[in-house]
Amino acid sequence: MNAGTPPTSGRTGPTPVALSPRAEREAQQGLSLCLTWLDTPLRDALRDFDHRLFAIAESSRNHLEQQACFESRGIVERDGAGFRNRFAAHLSSRFRHLGDIPETKPAASPEHATLSLVDPEEQEQADALASMAARAEARSASSLFELGYRLAVLAGSPPLEGDALPAGPRVLAAALEAAVAPMPLSSAHRLILFQAVDAKVLGHGEAFYGALNEHYRTRGILPGFRVYPNVRVATPPMSERRARPAEAPAGTTEATQDHIGVLDGLRQLLAQRVEAGRGAGFAPGRLASDDELQTALLALQGHVADVAGAAQREIRSAQALRDELLVQLNRSRPAGSPPAELTAEQDDTVELTAMLFQSLGQQIAEASPGRPVLGGLQWPMLRAAVNDRGFFDQPEHPARQLLDTVGEAARHWLDPSEGEPDAALVDRLERLVIDASHAQVIDPAWRADIEQQIALLSRKAHVAERRQIEAMEGRDRLERARQRATEIMAERMVRGATPRGVLRILLERTWADVLALHILRGGENGEAFLYCLGVTDQLLGRRPILDRRKLRQDVERGLEHLGMHSSEASQVAAGVFEPPGTADEIPTPTDVALRLKRRPRLGEGTAHGETVPPVEPTPLDPAAQAIHDGFASLRFGTWFEFVQADGSLALRKLAWFSPTTGRCLFVNQRGSRCEDIDLTRLARLIATGKAREHKEQRLSIVDRAWQAVARNLRRQTAHDERWAGHA
């Protein structure tokens, strides 16, 4: 199947449907949201496929099976971008044909029916794709139903479903088939790739289709449409949940259960820590109702927009949040009523939200403009957590996904130690704070907008990195050409008479650069290099000079190739070939020697000719030597962590290195070049613990923050228990 071509089984061709300008615009915006949302899960699926094949190869004792696994990993690694492009092209094609009515083929008459053999592997793949789509449709039935009606409004057609629904599970399965088709993978490995995409993409379809529905709802397309009212299951009080920590709410999915493992016992640990402070209980007349709490949070959320400067926004502690909230609650209470208090569950929500933001803040640099952005989002996120307890437990919660995107953007793209933060991204995040302070709900379009900005920065970083790599490759070729030219010149000087004076300086410096230049251009077998080598032998006296005038012209042309002006080249040649004192305009040998020494060598002062520190010649100790030997299998794109002077870690990407010279190019997240480190020094740093290979973080920044909160709570609980035991 060709990329971007929808499957044709069961239809003879779509009937074109003309869309209105607004419908075309809305369809394009929906496509952009789909492509933005699907990009990260598709990348995760390819990484998961790589990990699965590596695990299979590691556990297999058959070397042929291991080789096949590594070949498939290489195919997917090389064609990962093409895979995603073909997937996007197929999806774009379906959005372009929004509302096309599939025409079914007429059933074949019995007398014309024919039998044909079916390839078992193709049938197995088709069954796997159909099963994936069926499971995804079952999981997201209500969301797909809503989406089909909303897109039908744009197309002016009956409700869309099945193959006619753009971005539906069947279309995603067809896009997967189209994306995999050109890749020479075995049938078994294709099924493994299908499983990875099913887990990372279709497995999170409910969040994906929910975001699409929310996007079109906010755009005014069937804003009040609902398949059926949401049934809210009564949540037991916090005290009951603490008393039954092992009991899960009815209807909890397996994915949610797995994720709650990250937050294992979080509320229970918090309850143990604050139990002593709540021993006296709460006065029922003072407890804030849900409506009062919502009114107070909405008012405090709106205050964020009134803050004049980002420097005045800070990440608040739990006590600061609690105090501001209580002050706002008491403002709306009748005069003479008792002061308001938060319920135990409300207080837990405030405490956990504050801990989450403080943990996020610890992962972001102090001077980063992302910290005040987090401070501005604290009230909107607290309100989202109060509205929906799924904020704590569900990774696909829109507010949580937005917070994760903002945190990753601040951590990777706004760190001032890595360069000047991007002004456009900072401005977009500041506008996000203003938008969130006035909004009733979290809009998924905010996250898509930020991700588009980050995608633009990623492309810029890739271009900058590519330029740095090209510069380093040029430096490396120049260095090797210089080294080879020096070796050739030294060999010829040893074998023949050693020249003296200005001729020696000319040959060792300037003429060696001429040889290096011809090596770069045509190699050692090139006609220009061989001719230049013949001129060298004549200057050294290893070959007879048949025409002295022609030899002088050849030297002048060689000097001009290095960029020397013709008049200057003529004077240098005259100083070499003419006897001193022949004419007044002829420079003396001393003047020519000084001029040649002052002239920069080939490539110096350019991007390819920067001063390169010499590789350390000292031998490595056994531990560092073992690490250095392991660099033979090192790949471009490997990330390393370097310990800085202040103890912090700097993340650097090994974008390029030369196996022959050992030169390395490390860049940061933004594609900017960092300090030069050769492989020898890198081995020493790793051996001494000052550098290590970075292990990719599979958890998001929010999940890592939750893990840090859980560790701190466990540590504090254990500390309190030890003190209680001593008492």
N, C-alpha and C positions, 0 to 999 in steps of 0.2 A: 504494500500500500504506500503510495507516495505521501510525503509529508504535506499536511495542510489539505488533504483530500478526504472528505467524509466518506464513511463506508457506504457502499452502494447496495448491499444485500437487501433484498426485499423492496427495492424501489427502482423506477426507471429514470428518475431525474426530478429535481425539485421544480416546483412552479414558482417563478420569481414573484416576490411581493415587494411593492414599492413602499418605502417607509417615509413618513413625514420628516422634515428637518429635525424636529425635536426628538422624534423617535430614534433617528440615526445618532444624534448626539448622546442620548441616554444609553443607547446600546454600546457606543464607543466608550463611554465612561464606565459602564458595567464591565466591559472587556478589560479596561485598564485596571480596575479593581481586582478582577480575577487573576490577571497576569502578575500583579504585585503580590497578591496573597499567596499564589501557588509557587512563586519562585523559591522561597526558602524551604517549604516542604519538599520540593523536587530535589533541591541540593541535599537535604537531609536524607532523602531516599537513596540517592546515589552513594552517599557516604555509608549508609546502612548496608547497601549492596556490597560495597567494598569490604566492610567489616565481616559480613557473613561469609563471603568467599575466602577471606583470610582465615577465618576460624575453620572452614572446611579444609583448606589446604594444610593448616597446622595440625589438624587431627588425623589427616589421611596418611597412610603409609605407602600409597601408590604414587610414585614420582610422576607418572603421566597425568594423574588426576590433579596433583599439585601444580604441574606446569600449565594445565588447562585453566585452572583457577587464576593463576597469575597472568596468563594471557588475557583472560576476560576482564580482569581488573585493569590491565593496561588499556584495553579497548575502551572501556567506560571512562577511564581517566582522560584519555585523549579526546574522546568525542562527547564529553559531558556537556559542553556548551552547545554542540550541535543537537544533542538529545533534547535539551530544554528549548532550543529554537524550533525544532520540528513539532514539539508538543504545543508551543505557543502558536505556531502557524496553523495547526489543525484547529485549535480553539478559536483563533481569529476568523478562520473560514466559516465556522458555524455561527459566529456572531454576525458576520457579514450577510449570511443567509437567514437572518432571524425571520421567523414567520413562514419560511418556505414549507409548502405542504408536500410531504413525501408521497409519491405515487407508488402503490404496490404493484408488483408484477402479477399479471393474470396467471392463475394456476394452470400448470401444464396438463393437457388431456391425457388420459391413461394410455391411449394408443401412441402418443409421442413421448411417453416417459422413458427415460434412460437411466441406467445404473452406472455409477462411476466409483472408483476406489477413492478412499479418503485417507490422506496422510495422517497417521496416528499422532505425530508430534503437533501438526497444525491443529488437529481436533482437540488435543489436550490444552494447547494455548488458548484456543477459542473458548473452551469450557471454563478455563481459569479466568479469563477476562469477563465472561458472562456472569460467573459466580461472584466476582468482585463487585460488578455493577449491581447485581441483585441485592447483595448484602448492604451496599451503600444506600440503595433506594429504600430498603426496609428501615435502616437506621434513621434516615432523614425524610421520611414520607411526608410529614406535615409541612416541613420547610420547602420541600420540592413542590408540593401542591400549591403553596402560596406563591412561590417563584414562578410557576407555570402560568398562574393567572396574571401576575404583574407583567411578565414579558408578553403575554398575549394581548394586554392592553396596548403595548407599544406596537405590536405587529398588526393589530386589528384582526386577530384570528381567534379560533377556539383555543381553550386552554392548552398549553404546550406540555408534553410529557414524553418520556422515553427518549428516542433518538432525536425528536424535534426540539427538545429542551437544551439550549446552549449551556454548556458547563454542567449539565446533568451527569450523573454517574456513568451512563452509557457513552456519552460523548467523551468524558475523561478517559474511559477505558479504550475508546477508539483512538483518542489522541496518544495514549500510551503505546498502542499497537503501531501507529504511524511513526512514533519517535524511535521505537526499537527496531523497526523493519530494516534499515540499512546497516545495522550493527551486526557483525559476524559472530554472534554469540550462539553457543549450543542451546538446544531446547531446554535442558535442565537449568542452565544459568539464566535463560530468559524467564523461566518460572520464578527463580529466586528474585530477579529484578521486579517482576510483577508483585511478588509478596512484599518487597520493600516499599514499592509505591502504594500498595494497598494499606500498609501500616502507617506510612507517613503522610499520605495525601488523602485517600478516600476514607481512612479511619477517622479523620478530623473533619469529615464533610459537614457535620451539623453546624460547627462554628463557621465554616466557609459559606454555607447557604444562608445561615442566619445573618452574616455580615452583608451578603448580597440583598436579602430581603430588607434589612434595615436601611441600606443605602437607597433603595428605590422607595421605601416608605417615606424617608426624610425628603425625597425629591417630589413627593406629592402623588405618587402612583399607588392607588388603593391604600391610602394611609390608615384607614380603619378596618382593613380586611383581616379577618382571623378565621382559621379553619375551625377552631373550637376554643372556648375559653380555657386559659391556663389553669389547671387544677393545682392549687398550692397545698402541699401536704403539711399538716400541722407539725411544727418542729417542737420537740420536747424542750422544756426549760433547761437552762444551762446546768443547773444543779443535778437534774436527772441524767443529762448526758455525761457529766463528770462521774456520777455514780455507776454508769454503765459504759466504760470506755471501749469495751470490745464490741458493743452492739452498733451495727451500721444502720443508717436510715433505709427504709424500704425504697427499692428502686435504684440504689446506688450501682452505677455501672462498674465494670471491671477496670476501665481506664481510670475512673475517679478513685477507686480503691488503691490502685497502684500509686497515684500521685499523692494521696493522703499519707502514704508512707514517708514522704518528704517532711510532712508536717506532723509526724508521729507524736502523739501526746502533747501537742503544743498548748492547747487550752488547759489540759490537765496540769502540765508543768506550771503554767501561769497561775492556775487556781491554787496550787500548793504554795507558790511564792507569796501570794497576796491573801491567803486564807486568814492569817493572823489579823490583818487590818480590817477584815470584814466580820470579825467575830461578834460584834454587837448587833449586826443586822441593819436593815434599812427601815425607815418609817414609811409605810405605804403611801401616806399622803404627800410625801416629798418626791416620790419617784416620778421621773419625766415620762410622759406618754410618748408613743411613737410619733404622733402628730407634732407634739411640741419639739421633739428632737429634730424632726425633718425641717420644721420652720427655722429653728436655730441654726442648723447646718447650712441651709440655703442662704440665710443672712450672712453667715461667716464666709461662705464660699464667694458671695458677691463682693466682700471686702477686699478680696485679692486684687480685683480690677482697680481698686482705689489706691493701691500702693504705687507711689510715684516711681520708684527705682527698683531694679532687680536686687540691689545690695540690701534692701530692707526686708527681702523675703529670705527666710531661713527655715531649715528643717526643725520643726518644733518637737520637744520631748513630749512624753505622754502627759506629764503634769501640766505643761503649758497648754496642750490641747484641751485637757480636762478643765483647767481654770477658765479659759476663754469660752468654752462651751457652757459652763455653768453660769458665767456672767450673762451670756446671751439668753439662756433659759430663764433666768430670774428677771430679765427686763420685760419679758412678755407675761409674767405672772401677775395676778391681781395684787394690789397693795395689801399688806398684812398677812399674806399667805406664807407658809414656811418655805425656807430656801430649797431649791430644787436639788435633787440628787439623781445620779444615773443608776439604772438597774445593773445587776451583776453582768448581764450579757452585753449591755451597752458599754460598760466600763471595760470589759474584755476586748471589745471591738476597737475602742479608742487605744488601748494599750498595745494591741497587736499591730495596728496600723502605724503607730508611732515607732515601734520597734522595727517594722519593715522599712520605713523611710530612713531611719538612722543607720540601718545596715546597708541600705542602698547608698547612702551618703558616704560611707566608709570606703566604697569601691570607686568613688569619683574624687578626683583631685580637688584640693581645697580651693584653689583659684579658678576652677572650671566654671564657666557660665552655666553649666548644667545643674549646679547645686541650687541656685535660686529658682530654676525652673521646677525642680523637684519640690522645693518649698512652696511654690505657688500651686502645685497640684495636690498638696497634702489634704486640703479641705475637700475638693471634689472627689478624691479617692476615698476619703473617710465616709463621705455621703454615699458613694457607691457601695462600700462595704456594709454600711448600715442597711441600705435598701435590699441588698442581696448577699446572703452569707456565702454564696458560691464564689464570691471574690477571693476568699481564702483558699478554697479547695479546687477550683476549676481553672486549669491553665488556659482554656479557651475563652474565659470571661473577657468581654471587650475592654473593660477598664483595666484589667490586669495585663492584657496584651499591649494596650497603649502605654502603660507604665513601663513594661519591659522594653518596648521600642525606644521610649525616651531615655531610659537608663543606659541602653546599649549605645545610643547616639552620643550621649554625654560622655560615656567612658572611652569610646574609641575615637570620636571625631572632635571633641571639645577640650581635650587635655592640653593645657597651655604649654606643658613641657615638650610636646611633640610638634609645636609650631603654632602659628596664629590660628585660632578657631575660625571656621568658615562663617562669615557674617550672614549669609543667606540662611544657613541652618539655625544660627542663634536667633535670627529674626523670626523664623517660622516657629521655633519653640516658644518664644515670647508671645506670639500671637495665639499659640495653643493655650497658654495659661489664661489669656483674656477670654478666649472662646469657652474654655471649660468653666470659668467663673460665672458665666451667664447661662450656661446650658443646664437643662433638666436631666439629660441623659448623656452618656458618652457616645459620640458619633464615630463609627468605624472609619469614616472618611478621613478623620484627623490622622489616624495611624497610617493610612495609605499615602497621605500627602507627605508625611515625614519620611516614609520608606522610599518614596520617589526621590526626595532630596538626598537621602543617603545613597541611593543607587547612582545618582549623578556624581556624588563625591567618590564613590567606588570606581566609576569609570575614569574620573580624573586621576585617581591614585594609580590605576592600572597604566594609564598613558605615561604618567611621570615615572613609574617603575620601569616601563619598557624603554624609555629614554636613558635611564640610568644604566640599564643592562647593556644597551647598545654602546654607550660610552665606555663601560668597563670592557666590553668585548674589543672595542677599538684600541683601548689602552693595552690590553693583553696581546693583541696581534702586533701592535707597535713594539711592545717590550720584547716579544720573541723575535721580531725581525731585527731589532737593534742588536740583540744578543747574538743572533746568527751572523749578522754582518761583522760584528766585532771579532767573532771566532774566525771567520774567513780571512779578515785582514791580518789577524795575528798569525794564522797559519802561513800566509804568504810572506809575511815579514820574517818569520823564522827560517823559511826555506831559502829566501833570497837575501840580498844585501839590505841591511837596515838603513833606511833613509835618515837624514838628519835635518835639523832646522825646521824651516817653514813647510817643507814637503812632508815631513813626519806629522806635523800638526794637521796639515790638510788631509792626509790619509786617515789618521786615527780618529779625527772628529768629523769634518765636513764630508769627506769622500765616503766614509763608513755610513753616514746618513744617506748618501746617494744610493749606496748598495741596498740599505734597508728599505728605502722608498721603492726601489724596483722589486724587491722581494714581496713587499706588500701588494704591489700592483699586478705582478705576473708570476710570482714564485721564482724559485731558483732555476727552473727550466725555461723561463721566459726569454724571448729574444733580446729584450732591452737589458735584462740583468746580465746575460752572457756577454753582450757587447761591452757593458760597463765593466765587467770583470776583465775583459781584454785590455781596456784602458788602464785598469789598476795594475795589471802585469807590466805594461809599458812604463808606467810611472815608477814601478819598483825595479825596473831594469831586468825583469825576468823574460821579457820579449823585446826584440829590437824595435826601435822607433823608426818606421819607414817614412813618415811624414810628420815632422815636428809641428808644422802649422795646423794640420788637421787634429793632432793630439790636443793642442791648446784649445781649439774650437770645441772639441768633445768635453774638455774640462769645463769650459764656460757654460756649455749647454747643461751639464750636470748640475752646476751651481745654480743655474736659473731654475731648474726643476725643483730645487729646495726653496724657491721663493726669493732668491737673491736678485736684485735689480741687475739688468744687463751691464750697465756701466760699472757697477761694483764688481760683478763677476769678471769683467774684462781687466780691472785693476788687480784683482787677486791673481788671476792667471798670469798677468804680466809680472807680478812680484815673484811668482814661482818660476817662470820660464826665462825671464830676461835677467841678465847679470846686473848686479847693483851698480848704480851710477850711470846706466846707459842713457837715461833721459830724466829730466827734472820731474815730469809728470808720473813717472813710475814709482810707486811706493817702495820703501825699503822692506827687506824681509821681516824686520822687527815690527813695522807697522802692520804688515799682512798677518803676522802671527797674533798680534793683539786683537786685530779685527776678527779673526777666526775664533779666538777664545771667548770674546765677548758675545759673539753671535749665539742665540739659543739653539739648542740641538733640535732635531726633527721632532715636532709635536709638542715641544715645551711651550706653555702659555696657552694651550688649547684644551678643549674638553677631554681629548684623548691623551694629552701629554702632561697631566698634572704630576707633581712630584710624588713618586710612589715609594713608601718606606720599604726598605729591604726586608726580605723574609728572614726571621731570626735563625741564625746558623747553629745556635747551641743545640745539643742533642736533647731529646725528650726522655723523661724518666719512663720506666716500664708501663705505669698506669696511663700516662698521657700518650705513649706510643701505641698502646692497644686501642685507645680511642681514635687516634689519628688513622690507624689502619682500617678502622671501621667506617671511615669517611668514604671509602670506595663505593659504598652503596647509598651514600647520602643523595637526596633528591633536591632539586630546586623547589623552592616554596616551603621548605621546612621552617617552622617557627621556633625560636629560641628565647629563653628568658635570661636576662643578664642582671646580676645584682649590682645596683648602683652604690655610690659612696654613702648615701643616707640610708641604705638598707632596702630601698624600694626595688621593685622589679620592672625592668624595661623589656617590652615585647618587641622582638626584631625578627624580620623574615629574611632568610637566606635566599635572596632572589637569584643569585648567580655565583658561581665560583669556577676557577680555572684548575682542572686536574693537573696541568703541567707546572704552573707557577705557584699554585696554592692561594692566589689572590681571591678575596671574597667580597661580595657586595651585600650588605645588610640594609634593609629599608624598614621604615616603620609602617603603621597602618595606612598612612596617607601617601605612601610611595616615595617619601623623601629619603634621601641617602643619609645613612648614619656613618659612624667612624669606620675606617678600613680595619678589618681584622682578617689575617691570613689563617689558613687551616691549622698551622702549627700553634699559633697563639690561642685559637679556639679550643684545640685539644687540651692545652694547659689550663684554660679557664674552666672547662668541664671537669678536668681531673681535680682541681682545687675547690670545686663547688661554687664557683663564681658565675657559672652559666650552666644551663641544662635545656634539653629539648622540651618544648612546650607541648603538653598534652591537651588536645582540643577539649574545650569545655562543652559537654553535651547539654548541660543545664543552662537555662536562661539566667540572666542577671537577677531576676526576681526570685527564681527558685534557689539560687545560691544565697540570696539574702535571707530567705526563709530557713535554709539550713543553718546559717550563722545564728539566727534568732533562736532556733531550737538548741544549738550547742550552748549558747550563753545561758538559756533557761535551765538546761540540765546541770551546767556547771554551778550556777547559783543555788539550785535546789540541793545538789550534793554538798555544797559548802554549808548551807543552813542546817542540813541534817547532821553534819559532823559537829557543828557548834552546839546543836541541841543535845547530841549525845554526850559531849564533854560537860555540858551544864548539868 
